Amino acid sequence: MRIGMLVAIADSSRGDVEPYVALAKALQARGHHPRLICEDTFEPFARSHGVDCFPVGGLEPPDDSVRGIQALRMLRQWAGEHVKRQMAAVAEAFQDVDALTASESVFSFIVGYEMAEILKVPFLATLLTPVAMTGAFPNPTLGMFWTESPFLNRATYRLAARTVRSLTFGPVNEARKALLALTPRGHSERDFLGALYGGGLPVLYGYSPSFLLKPPDWSADAHVTGYWFLDQSIEPPPSDLEGFLEDGEPPVCIALGRGIEFGIKHLGADRFWSLILQGLDESGRRGVIITSGYPPPSRESARGQVFLVKAVPHRWLFPRVSAVVHHAGAGTTGAALRAGIPSVPVPAAWDQLFWARQLERTGAGTSPMPIKKLDALKLAALIDRATGDPGIARRVKEISARIQAEKGPAEAARLVEHYLSAG
């Protein structure tokens, strides 16, 4: 089966793409022929794993310093352009596919569902965060509203659906008319989001039920398969990093990923790095800082107790550290859990606060500290708790053992085959 996989083409990170490369490889192992649409930055990465890829130029997000009506106008314009780009890419890249899947990344599932209908092929949502309505927890993009009230949690899904409809309905119709010469949809036909958020469509979720259980009010066609980890050969790390790790107690890893960008924008680079380094210093711990390509602190300010590295595989590094301070992105959260290492979540945006709170709720991490409220003394206290609380250590190792026994990509590939073959 030729399977088109729409992933992420706007402001995406490796964490948005890597799980789908893992899923594509699992589909190949079952004899299928997947093809990804992803941001052009990640084309070499996908192809290095033998996965066919159609690259699309990235679209920068709107300026997050703008507020009020102007910010809403910019968001609508950006969302509209993104939807039209995705539809054009699918129309070009997936003309010969037998089925289509899509992620949740910036309305990809809307485009995937729409284009599957136009191409007359079956569609399946393959997501990294839970979007079907439940009373157990809120919509992940509204994680700040997490309550114990099932009614209020369900309300966040209605709000999310209304917001997504308002941002995508017009652009989808414009693209139908301009790109595909099709008639616009009427408002009564906007049933996809209601079915998806309401649990009326099959959907696969690439995270672990050992970390976030499938809610009892979800349908039988919602599947939590386990994380879609890409297990690959690991390049040897820098020899000086290996020497640093061996030259003392296990350090704390600072792996804030895209959160670094948010921190630098909000606090300024000097203050942001000063707070991180002071927090490490106050905790009395050595540190490994993954800079992810962002401007790092100076070597002088980092001193000998901190090792700076642009990138290093989480699967290699995390088991060698005492705790991970991270932005609570879905991928990094999963990597820390699999390694059995306590987390200090410092969320920045999107679904990160949701995963950060789940780390606290499960006992696998400390309470979250949003990156806009970064404080050196509080960071030091959180590091002390993460590295010294036996309850956190025990709980995260329990979750880790179950995650390591899961076969997420293989199970997801089996279900993709089941649903798309039946469709």
C-alpha positions as a Markdown table, in Angstrom:
| # | Residue | x | y | z |
|---|---|---|---|---|
| 1 | Met | 0.0 | 0.0 | 0.0 |
| 2 | Arg | 1.3 | 3.5 | -0.9 |
| 3 | Ile | 0.6 | 5.6 | 2.2 |
| 4 | Gly | 1.0 | 9.4 | 2.1 |
| 5 | Met | 2.0 | 10.8 | 5.5 |
| 6 | Leu | 1.5 | 14.6 | 6.1 |
| 7 | Val | 3.7 | 15.6 | 9.0 |
| 8 | Ala | 4.7 | 19.2 | 9.7 |
| 9 | Ile | 5.8 | 22.0 | 7.4 |
| 10 | Ala | 5.6 | 25.1 | 9.6 |
| 11 | Asp | 8.0 | 26.1 | 12.4 |
| 12 | Ser | 8.7 | 22.4 | 13.0 |
| 13 | Ser | 11.3 | 20.7 | 15.1 |
| 14 | Arg | 13.0 | 17.3 | 14.8 |
| 15 | Gly | 10.6 | 16.1 | 17.5 |
| 16 | Asp | 7.7 | 16.8 | 15.1 |
| 17 | Val | 9.2 | 14.6 | 12.4 |
| 18 | Glu | 11.2 | 11.9 | 14.0 |
| 19 | Pro | 8.3 | 9.8 | 15.4 |
| 20 | Tyr | 6.8 | 9.7 | 11.9 |
| 21 | Val | 10.1 | 8.5 | 10.4 |
| 22 | Ala | 9.9 | 5.7 | 13.0 |
| 23 | Leu | 6.3 | 4.9 | 12.0 |
| 24 | Ala | 7.2 | 5.0 | 8.3 |
| 25 | Lys | 10.0 | 2.5 | 8.9 |
| 26 | Ala | 7.6 | 0.2 | 10.7 |
| 27 | Leu | 5.2 | 0.4 | 7.8 |
| 28 | Gln | 8.1 | -0.4 | 5.4 |
| 29 | Ala | 8.8 | -3.5 | 7.5 |
| 30 | Arg | 5.2 | -4.6 | 6.8 |
| 31 | Gly | 5.7 | -4.2 | 3.1 |
| 32 | His | 4.1 | -0.8 | 2.6 |
| 33 | His | 5.5 | 2.3 | 0.8 |
| 34 | Pro | 5.1 | 5.4 | 2.9 |
| 35 | Arg | 6.0 | 8.9 | 1.7 |
| 36 | Leu | 6.3 | 11.9 | 4.1 |
| 37 | Ile | 5.5 | 15.5 | 3.5 |
| 38 | Cys | 7.7 | 17.5 | 5.9 |
| 39 | Glu | 9.6 | 20.7 | 6.2 |
| 40 | Asp | 12.6 | 20.8 | 3.8 |
| 41 | Thr | 15.0 | 21.1 | 6.7 |
| 42 | Phe | 14.3 | 17.5 | 7.7 |
| 43 | Glu | 14.4 | 15.9 | 4.2 |
| 44 | Pro | 18.0 | 14.7 | 4.6 |
| 45 | Phe | 17.2 | 13.2 | 8.0 |
| 46 | Ala | 14.2 | 11.3 | 6.6 |
| 47 | Arg | 16.1 | 10.1 | 3.6 |
| 48 | Ser | 19.0 | 9.0 | 5.7 |
| 49 | His | 16.7 | 6.4 | 7.2 |
| 50 | Gly | 15.5 | 5.3 | 3.8 |
| 51 | Val | 12.1 | 7.1 | 4.0 |
| 52 | Asp | 10.8 | 8.8 | 0.9 |
| 53 | Cys | 10.1 | 12.5 | 1.6 |
| 54 | Phe | 8.5 | 15.4 | -0.3 |
| 55 | Pro | 10.1 | 18.6 | 1.2 |
| 56 | Val | 8.2 | 21.9 | 1.6 |
| 57 | Gly | 9.7 | 25.2 | 2.5 |
| 58 | Gly | 9.0 | 26.2 | 6.1 |
| 59 | Leu | 6.7 | 29.0 | 7.1 |
| 60 | Glu | 7.8 | 31.2 | 10.0 |
| 61 | Pro | 5.2 | 31.8 | 12.7 |
| 62 | Pro | 3.7 | 35.2 | 13.4 |
| 63 | Asp | 5.6 | 37.6 | 15.7 |
| 64 | Asp | 4.6 | 36.5 | 19.2 |
| 65 | Ser | 5.4 | 40.0 | 20.7 |
| 66 | Val | 2.3 | 41.5 | 18.9 |
| 67 | Arg | -0.8 | 41.6 | 21.0 |
| 68 | Gly | -4.6 | 42.2 | 20.7 |
| 69 | Ile | -6.5 | 42.4 | 17.4 |
| 70 | Gln | -3.4 | 42.7 | 15.3 |
| 71 | Ala | -2.1 | 39.5 | 16.8 |
| 72 | Leu | -5.3 | 37.7 | 15.9 |
| 73 | Arg | -5.2 | 39.1 | 12.4 |
| 74 | Met | -1.6 | 37.9 | 11.9 |
| 75 | Leu | -2.5 | 34.5 | 13.3 |
| 76 | Arg | -5.4 | 34.1 | 10.9 |
| 77 | Gln | -3.3 | 35.1 | 8.0 |
| 78 | Trp | -0.5 | 32.7 | 9.0 |
| 79 | Ala | -2.9 | 29.8 | 9.5 |
| 80 | Gly | -4.6 | 30.5 | 6.2 |
| 81 | Glu | -1.3 | 30.5 | 4.3 |
| 82 | His | -0.2 | 27.3 | 6.1 |
| 83 | Val | -3.4 | 25.5 | 5.3 |
| 84 | Lys | -3.1 | 26.4 | 1.6 |
| 85 | Arg | 0.5 | 25.3 | 1.5 |
| 86 | Gln | -0.3 | 22.0 | 2.9 |
| 87 | Met | -3.2 | 21.4 | 0.5 |
| 88 | Ala | -1.0 | 22.3 | -2.5 |
| 89 | Ala | 1.8 | 20.0 | -1.2 |
| 90 | Val | -0.7 | 17.1 | -0.8 |
| 91 | Ala | -2.2 | 17.7 | -4.2 |
| 92 | Glu | 1.3 | 17.5 | -5.8 |
| 93 | Ala | 2.9 | 14.8 | -3.7 |
| 94 | Phe | 0.1 | 12.3 | -3.1 |
| 95 | Gln | -1.7 | 11.9 | -6.4 |
| 96 | Asp | -0.8 | 8.2 | -6.5 |
| 97 | Val | -1.3 | 7.2 | -2.9 |
| 98 | Asp | -3.8 | 4.5 | -1.7 |
| 99 | Ala | -4.3 | 6.1 | 1.7 |
| 100 | Leu | -3.4 | 9.2 | 3.7 |
| 101 | Thr | -2.4 | 9.9 | 7.3 |
| 102 | Ala | -1.8 | 13.2 | 9.0 |
| 103 | Ser | -0.4 | 14.6 | 12.3 |
| 104 | Glu | -1.9 | 17.3 | 14.4 |
| 105 | Ser | 0.8 | 19.8 | 13.7 |
| 106 | Val | -0.8 | 23.1 | 12.9 |
| 107 | Phe | -4.0 | 21.8 | 11.4 |
| 108 | Ser | -2.4 | 19.0 | 9.3 |
| 109 | Phe | -5.3 | 16.7 | 10.3 |
| 110 | Ile | -7.8 | 19.1 | 8.8 |
| 111 | Val | -5.9 | 19.2 | 5.5 |
| 112 | Gly | -5.3 | 15.4 | 5.6 |
| 113 | Tyr | -9.0 | 14.6 | 6.0 |
| 114 | Glu | -10.0 | 17.2 | 3.4 |
| 115 | Met | -7.5 | 15.9 | 0.8 |
| 116 | Ala | -8.2 | 12.3 | 1.4 |
| 117 | Glu | -11.8 | 12.9 | 0.5 |
| 118 | Ile | -10.8 | 14.8 | -2.6 |
| 119 | Leu | -8.3 | 12.0 | -3.6 |
| 120 | Lys | -10.9 | 9.4 | -2.7 |
| 121 | Val | -8.6 | 7.4 | -0.4 |
| 122 | Pro | -9.1 | 6.4 | 3.3 |
| 123 | Phe | -7.7 | 8.7 | 6.0 |
| 124 | Leu | -6.3 | 8.0 | 9.5 |
| 125 | Ala | -5.2 | 10.6 | 12.1 |
| 126 | Thr | -1.8 | 9.7 | 13.6 |
| 127 | Leu | -1.2 | 12.1 | 16.5 |
| 128 | Leu | 1.3 | 12.7 | 19.2 |
| 129 | Thr | -1.0 | 14.4 | 21.7 |
| 130 | Pro | -4.6 | 13.5 | 22.8 |
| 131 | Val | -7.3 | 15.5 | 21.0 |
| 132 | Ala | -10.5 | 13.4 | 21.5 |
| 133 | Met | -12.8 | 14.9 | 24.0 |
| 134 | Thr | -12.6 | 13.5 | 27.6 |
| 135 | Gly | -13.5 | 14.5 | 31.1 |
| 136 | Ala | -10.2 | 13.1 | 32.4 |
| 137 | Phe | -8.0 | 16.0 | 31.2 |
| 138 | Pro | -8.1 | 19.1 | 29.0 |
| 139 | Asn | -7.2 | 19.6 | 25.4 |
| 140 | Pro | -3.4 | 19.7 | 25.4 |
| 141 | Thr | -3.2 | 23.2 | 23.9 |
| 142 | Leu | -5.2 | 24.4 | 26.9 |
| 143 | Gly | -3.2 | 22.6 | 29.5 |
| 144 | Met | -3.2 | 25.6 | 31.8 |
| 145 | Phe | -6.9 | 25.0 | 32.4 |
| 146 | Trp | -6.4 | 21.5 | 33.8 |
| 147 | Thr | -9.0 | 20.9 | 36.6 |
| 148 | Glu | -10.6 | 17.9 | 38.3 |
| 149 | Ser | -14.0 | 18.9 | 36.7 |
| 150 | Pro | -14.9 | 16.6 | 33.8 |
| 151 | Phe | -17.4 | 19.3 | 32.6 |
| 152 | Leu | -14.6 | 22.0 | 32.4 |
| 153 | Asn | -12.1 | 19.6 | 30.8 |
| 154 | Arg | -14.7 | 18.7 | 28.1 |
| 155 | Ala | -15.3 | 22.5 | 27.6 |
| 156 | Thr | -11.7 | 22.9 | 26.5 |
| 157 | Tyr | -12.2 | 20.6 | 23.6 |
| 158 | Arg | -15.3 | 22.6 | 22.5 |
| 159 | Leu | -13.3 | 25.8 | 22.7 |
| 160 | Ala | -10.4 | 24.2 | 20.8 |
| 161 | Ala | -12.7 | 22.9 | 18.0 |
| 162 | Arg | -14.3 | 26.4 | 17.7 |
| 163 | Thr | -10.9 | 28.1 | 17.5 |
| 164 | Val | -9.6 | 25.6 | 14.9 |
| 165 | Arg | -12.8 | 25.9 | 12.8 |
| 166 | Ser | -12.5 | 29.7 | 12.8 |
| 167 | Leu | -8.9 | 29.6 | 11.6 |
| 168 | Thr | -9.3 | 26.9 | 9.0 |
| 169 | Phe | -12.7 | 27.0 | 7.4 |
| 170 | Gly | -12.1 | 30.0 | 5.2 |
| 171 | Pro | -8.6 | 29.0 | 4.0 |
| 172 | Val | -9.8 | 25.4 | 3.3 |
| 173 | Asn | -12.6 | 26.8 | 1.1 |
| 174 | Glu | -10.2 | 29.3 | -0.6 |
| 175 | Ala | -7.8 | 26.4 | -1.4 |
| 176 | Arg | -10.6 | 24.2 | -2.7 |
| 177 | Lys | -11.6 | 26.9 | -5.1 |
| 178 | Ala | -8.2 | 28.3 | -6.1 |
| 179 | Leu | -6.0 | 25.2 | -6.1 |
| 180 | Leu | -8.4 | 22.4 | -6.9 |
| 181 | Ala | -11.3 | 24.1 | -8.8 |
| 182 | Leu | -13.8 | 22.7 | -6.3 |
| 183 | Thr | -16.9 | 24.3 | -4.8 |
| 184 | Pro | -16.6 | 25.6 | -1.3 |
| 185 | Arg | -18.0 | 23.6 | 1.6 |
| 186 | Gly | -21.1 | 24.8 | 3.4 |
| 187 | His | -21.0 | 25.4 | 7.2 |
| 188 | Ser | -23.2 | 22.3 | 7.7 |
| 189 | Glu | -20.5 | 20.2 | 6.3 |
| 190 | Arg | -17.9 | 21.1 | 9.0 |
| 191 | Asp | -18.3 | 17.8 | 10.8 |
| 192 | Phe | -14.7 | 16.5 | 10.8 |
| 193 | Leu | -13.6 | 18.4 | 14.0 |
| 194 | Gly | -16.7 | 17.4 | 15.8 |
| 195 | Ala | -16.1 | 13.8 | 14.9 |
| 196 | Leu | -12.4 | 13.9 | 15.8 |
| 197 | Tyr | -12.7 | 15.9 | 19.1 |
| 198 | Gly | -15.9 | 14.0 | 19.9 |
| 199 | Gly | -14.2 | 10.6 | 19.5 |
| 200 | Gly | -16.2 | 9.5 | 16.4 |
| 201 | Leu | -13.2 | 8.8 | 14.2 |
| 202 | Pro | -10.4 | 6.2 | 14.5 |
| 203 | Val | -7.2 | 7.8 | 15.7 |
| 204 | Leu | -3.7 | 6.5 | 16.8 |
| 205 | Tyr | -1.7 | 8.2 | 19.6 |
| 206 | Gly | 2.0 | 7.9 | 19.7 |
| 207 | Tyr | 2.6 | 8.2 | 23.4 |
| 208 | Ser | 2.7 | 5.6 | 26.2 |
| 209 | Pro | -0.4 | 4.4 | 28.1 |
| 210 | Ser | 2.1 | 3.8 | 31.0 |
| 211 | Phe | 2.4 | 7.6 | 31.2 |
| 212 | Leu | -1.1 | 8.7 | 30.2 |
| 213 | Leu | -3.8 | 6.1 | 30.4 |
| 214 | Lys | -6.5 | 5.9 | 27.7 |
| 215 | Pro | -9.6 | 7.6 | 29.3 |
| 216 | Pro | -12.6 | 5.4 | 29.9 |
| 217 | Asp | -14.8 | 7.7 | 27.9 |
| 218 | Trp | -12.9 | 7.3 | 24.6 |
| 219 | Ser | -14.2 | 5.0 | 21.9 |
| 220 | Ala | -12.7 | 1.7 | 21.0 |
| 221 | Asp | -11.3 | 3.2 | 17.9 |
| 222 | Ala | -8.9 | 5.5 | 19.8 |
| 223 | His | -5.6 | 3.7 | 20.3 |
| 224 | Val | -2.7 | 4.7 | 22.6 |
| 225 | Thr | 0.1 | 2.6 | 21.0 |
| 226 | Gly | 3.2 | 3.6 | 22.9 |
| 227 | Tyr | 5.9 | 6.1 | 21.9 |
| 228 | Trp | 7.1 | 6.0 | 18.3 |
| 229 | Phe | 10.8 | 5.9 | 19.1 |
| 230 | Leu | 13.3 | 5.9 | 16.3 |
| 231 | Asp | 15.8 | 3.3 | 17.5 |
| 232 | Gln | 18.9 | 3.8 | 15.4 |
| 233 | Ser | 22.7 | 3.4 | 15.6 |
| 234 | Ile | 24.2 | 6.1 | 17.7 |
| 235 | Glu | 27.2 | 8.1 | 16.5 |
| 236 | Pro | 30.0 | 8.2 | 19.0 |
| 237 | Pro | 29.6 | 11.3 | 21.2 |
| 238 | Pro | 32.4 | 13.9 | 21.5 |
| 239 | Ser | 35.2 | 12.2 | 23.4 |
| 240 | Asp | 35.5 | 15.2 | 25.6 |
| 241 | Leu | 31.9 | 14.9 | 26.6 |
| 242 | Glu | 32.5 | 11.2 | 27.6 |
| 243 | Gly | 35.4 | 12.3 | 29.6 |
| 244 | Phe | 33.4 | 15.0 | 31.3 |
| 245 | Leu | 30.7 | 12.5 | 32.3 |
| 246 | Glu | 33.2 | 10.1 | 33.7 |
| 247 | Asp | 35.0 | 12.8 | 35.7 |
| 248 | Gly | 32.6 | 13.1 | 38.6 |
| 249 | Glu | 29.0 | 12.4 | 39.7 |
| 250 | Pro | 26.3 | 12.2 | 37.0 |
| 251 | Pro | 25.5 | 15.8 | 35.9 |
| 252 | Val | 22.1 | 17.4 | 35.3 |
| 253 | Cys | 21.2 | 17.7 | 31.6 |
| 254 | Ile | 19.6 | 21.0 | 30.4 |
| 255 | Ala | 17.7 | 20.0 | 27.3 |
| 256 | Leu | 15.3 | 22.9 | 26.6 |
| 257 | Gly | 15.1 | 22.5 | 22.8 |
| 258 | Arg | 12.9 | 25.1 | 21.3 |
| 259 | Gly | 12.3 | 26.4 | 24.8 |
| 260 | Ile | 15.7 | 28.2 | 24.5 |
| 261 | Glu | 14.2 | 30.4 | 21.8 |
| 262 | Phe | 11.3 | 31.4 | 24.0 |
| 263 | Gly | 13.6 | 32.0 | 27.0 |
| 264 | Ile | 15.9 | 34.2 | 25.0 |
| 265 | Lys | 13.1 | 36.1 | 23.5 |
| 266 | His | 11.4 | 36.8 | 26.8 |
| 267 | Leu | 14.4 | 37.3 | 29.0 |
| 268 | Gly | 17.2 | 38.2 | 26.7 |
| 269 | Ala | 20.1 | 35.8 | 26.1 |
| 270 | Asp | 22.4 | 37.1 | 28.8 |
| 271 | Arg | 19.8 | 36.9 | 31.6 |
| 272 | Phe | 18.4 | 33.6 | 30.3 |
| 273 | Trp | 21.7 | 31.8 | 30.4 |
| 274 | Ser | 22.7 | 33.5 | 33.7 |
| 275 | Leu | 19.6 | 32.1 | 35.4 |
| 276 | Ile | 20.3 | 28.6 | 34.0 |
| 277 | Leu | 23.9 | 28.7 | 35.1 |
| 278 | Gln | 23.1 | 30.2 | 38.5 |
| 279 | Gly | 20.5 | 27.5 | 39.1 |
| 280 | Leu | 23.0 | 24.8 | 38.4 |
| 281 | Asp | 25.6 | 26.5 | 40.6 |
| 282 | Glu | 23.1 | 26.9 | 43.5 |
| 283 | Ser | 22.2 | 23.2 | 43.2 |
| 284 | Gly | 25.9 | 22.2 | 43.5 |
| 285 | Arg | 25.5 | 20.0 | 40.4 |
| 286 | Arg | 27.5 | 19.7 | 37.3 |
| 287 | Gly | 25.6 | 20.3 | 34.0 |
| 288 | Val | 25.5 | 19.3 | 30.4 |
| 289 | Ile | 23.7 | 21.9 | 28.4 |
| 290 | Ile | 22.4 | 21.0 | 24.9 |
| 291 | Thr | 22.2 | 24.3 | 23.1 |
| 292 | Ser | 20.3 | 23.0 | 20.1 |
| 293 | Gly | 22.0 | 25.4 | 17.8 |
| 294 | Tyr | 20.9 | 28.6 | 19.7 |
| 295 | Pro | 23.5 | 31.1 | 20.8 |
| 296 | Pro | 25.1 | 29.5 | 23.9 |
| 297 | Pro | 26.4 | 31.1 | 27.1 |
| 298 | Ser | 30.1 | 32.0 | 27.0 |
| 299 | Arg | 32.6 | 29.4 | 27.9 |
| 300 | Glu | 33.9 | 31.8 | 30.6 |
| 301 | Ser | 30.5 | 32.1 | 32.3 |
| 302 | Ala | 29.9 | 28.3 | 32.1 |
| 303 | Arg | 33.3 | 27.5 | 33.8 |
| 304 | Gly | 34.5 | 23.9 | 34.2 |
| 305 | Gln | 31.4 | 22.5 | 35.8 |
| 306 | Val | 29.3 | 22.8 | 32.7 |
| 307 | Phe | 29.7 | 21.1 | 29.3 |
| 308 | Leu | 28.2 | 22.8 | 26.3 |
| 309 | Val | 27.2 | 20.7 | 23.3 |
| 310 | Lys | 25.0 | 21.6 | 20.3 |
| 311 | Ala | 23.4 | 18.2 | 19.9 |
| 312 | Val | 23.7 | 14.7 | 21.3 |
| 313 | Pro | 21.3 | 11.7 | 21.1 |
| 314 | His | 19.0 | 11.7 | 24.1 |
| 315 | Arg | 19.0 | 7.9 | 24.1 |
| 316 | Trp | 22.7 | 7.9 | 24.7 |
| 317 | Leu | 23.0 | 10.8 | 27.1 |
| 318 | Phe | 19.9 | 10.7 | 29.3 |
| 319 | Pro | 20.7 | 7.3 | 31.1 |
| 320 | Arg | 24.1 | 8.9 | 32.1 |
| 321 | Val | 22.7 | 12.0 | 33.9 |
| 322 | Ser | 20.9 | 12.5 | 37.3 |
| 323 | Ala | 18.0 | 14.5 | 36.0 |
| 324 | Val | 16.8 | 16.3 | 32.9 |
| 325 | Val | 15.6 | 19.9 | 32.9 |
| 326 | His | 13.6 | 20.1 | 29.7 |
| 327 | His | 10.7 | 22.0 | 28.0 |
| 328 | Ala | 8.3 | 19.1 | 28.2 |
| 329 | Gly | 7.9 | 18.6 | 24.5 |
| 330 | Ala | 6.3 | 15.3 | 23.8 |
| 331 | Gly | 9.4 | 13.7 | 22.3 |
| 332 | Thr | 11.8 | 14.9 | 25.1 |
| 333 | Thr | 9.3 | 13.9 | 27.8 |
| 334 | Gly | 9.2 | 10.4 | 26.3 |
| 335 | Ala | 13.0 | 10.1 | 26.0 |
| 336 | Ala | 13.4 | 11.1 | 29.7 |
| 337 | Leu | 10.7 | 8.6 | 30.8 |
| 338 | Arg | 12.3 | 5.8 | 28.7 |
| 339 | Ala | 15.7 | 6.5 | 30.3 |
| 340 | Gly | 14.1 | 6.3 | 33.8 |
| 341 | Ile | 15.5 | 9.8 | 34.7 |
| 342 | Pro | 13.6 | 12.4 | 36.8 |
| 343 | Ser | 12.3 | 15.4 | 35.0 |
| 344 | Val | 12.3 | 19.1 | 35.9 |
| 345 | Pro | 9.8 | 20.5 | 33.4 |
| 346 | Val | 10.2 | 24.1 | 32.2 |
| 347 | Pro | 7.4 | 24.4 | 29.6 |
| 348 | Ala | 7.3 | 27.3 | 27.0 |
| 349 | Ala | 4.3 | 26.9 | 24.7 |
| 350 | Trp | 1.7 | 24.7 | 23.0 |
| 351 | Asp | 1.2 | 21.3 | 24.6 |
| 352 | Gln | 4.3 | 21.6 | 26.8 |
| 353 | Leu | 2.4 | 22.7 | 29.9 |
| 354 | Phe | 0.1 | 19.7 | 29.5 |
| 355 | Trp | 2.9 | 17.2 | 29.5 |
| 356 | Ala | 4.7 | 19.1 | 32.3 |
| 357 | Arg | 1.7 | 18.7 | 34.5 |
| 358 | Gln | 1.4 | 15.1 | 33.7 |
| 359 | Leu | 5.0 | 14.5 | 34.7 |
| 360 | Glu | 4.1 | 16.0 | 38.1 |
| 361 | Arg | 0.8 | 14.1 | 38.4 |
| 362 | Thr | 2.4 | 10.7 | 37.7 |
| 363 | Gly | 5.3 | 11.5 | 40.1 |
| 364 | Ala | 7.9 | 11.2 | 37.3 |
| 365 | Gly | 9.0 | 14.8 | 37.7 |
| 366 | Thr | 8.8 | 17.9 | 39.8 |
| 367 | Ser | 6.2 | 20.6 | 39.6 |
| 368 | Pro | 6.6 | 22.7 | 36.4 |
| 369 | Met | 8.3 | 26.1 | 36.2 |
| 370 | Pro | 7.1 | 28.0 | 33.0 |
| 371 | Ile | 10.1 | 29.3 | 31.2 |
| 372 | Lys | 8.7 | 32.9 | 31.4 |
| 373 | Lys | 9.0 | 32.6 | 35.2 |
| 374 | Leu | 12.5 | 31.1 | 35.2 |
| 375 | Asp | 14.1 | 31.7 | 38.5 |
| 376 | Ala | 17.6 | 30.5 | 39.5 |
| 377 | Leu | 16.8 | 29.7 | 43.2 |
| 378 | Lys | 13.6 | 27.9 | 42.3 |
| 379 | Leu | 15.4 | 26.0 | 39.5 |
| 380 | Ala | 18.1 | 24.9 | 42.0 |
| 381 | Ala | 15.3 | 23.7 | 44.5 |
| 382 | Leu | 13.6 | 21.7 | 41.7 |
| 383 | Ile | 16.9 | 20.1 | 40.7 |
| 384 | Asp | 17.5 | 19.2 | 44.3 |
| 385 | Arg | 14.1 | 17.6 | 44.6 |
| 386 | Ala | 14.5 | 15.7 | 41.3 |
| 387 | Thr | 17.8 | 14.3 | 42.2 |
| 388 | Gly | 17.1 | 13.6 | 45.9 |
| 389 | Asp | 13.5 | 12.4 | 46.1 |
| 390 | Pro | 13.4 | 8.6 | 46.2 |
| 391 | Gly | 9.7 | 8.6 | 45.3 |
| 392 | Ile | 10.3 | 10.3 | 42.0 |
| 393 | Ala | 13.2 | 8.0 | 41.3 |
| 394 | Arg | 11.1 | 4.9 | 42.0 |
| 395 | Arg | 8.1 | 6.1 | 40.0 |
| 396 | Val | 10.0 | 7.1 | 36.9 |
| 397 | Lys | 11.9 | 3.7 | 36.9 |
| 398 | Glu | 8.5 | 1.9 | 37.1 |
| 399 | Ile | 7.2 | 3.9 | 34.1 |
| 400 | Ser | 10.5 | 3.4 | 32.3 |
| 401 | Ala | 10.3 | -0.4 | 32.6 |
| 402 | Arg | 6.9 | -0.5 | 31.1 |
| 403 | Ile | 7.8 | 1.9 | 28.2 |
| 404 | Gln | 10.8 | -0.2 | 27.3 |
| 405 | Ala | 8.6 | -3.2 | 26.9 |
| 406 | Glu | 6.2 | -1.5 | 24.5 |
| 407 | Lys | 6.5 | -1.7 | 20.7 |
| 408 | Gly | 5.0 | 1.6 | 19.7 |
| 409 | Pro | 5.9 | 1.9 | 16.0 |
| 410 | Ala | 5.1 | -1.8 | 15.3 |
| 411 | Glu | 1.7 | -1.6 | 17.0 |
| 412 | Ala | 0.9 | 1.7 | 15.3 |
| 413 | Ala | 1.9 | 0.2 | 11.9 |
| 414 | Arg | -0.3 | -2.8 | 12.4 |
| 415 | Leu | -3.3 | -0.5 | 13.2 |
| 416 | Val | -2.5 | 1.8 | 10.2 |
| 417 | Glu | -2.7 | -1.3 | 8.0 |
| 418 | His | -5.9 | -2.5 | 9.7 |
| 419 | Tyr | -7.8 | 0.8 | 9.3 |
| 420 | Leu | -6.5 | 1.9 | 5.9 |
| 421 | Ser | -6.9 | -1.5 | 4.3 |
| 422 | Ala | -10.5 | -1.7 | 5.6 |
| 423 | Gly | -11.2 | 1.9 | 4.4 |
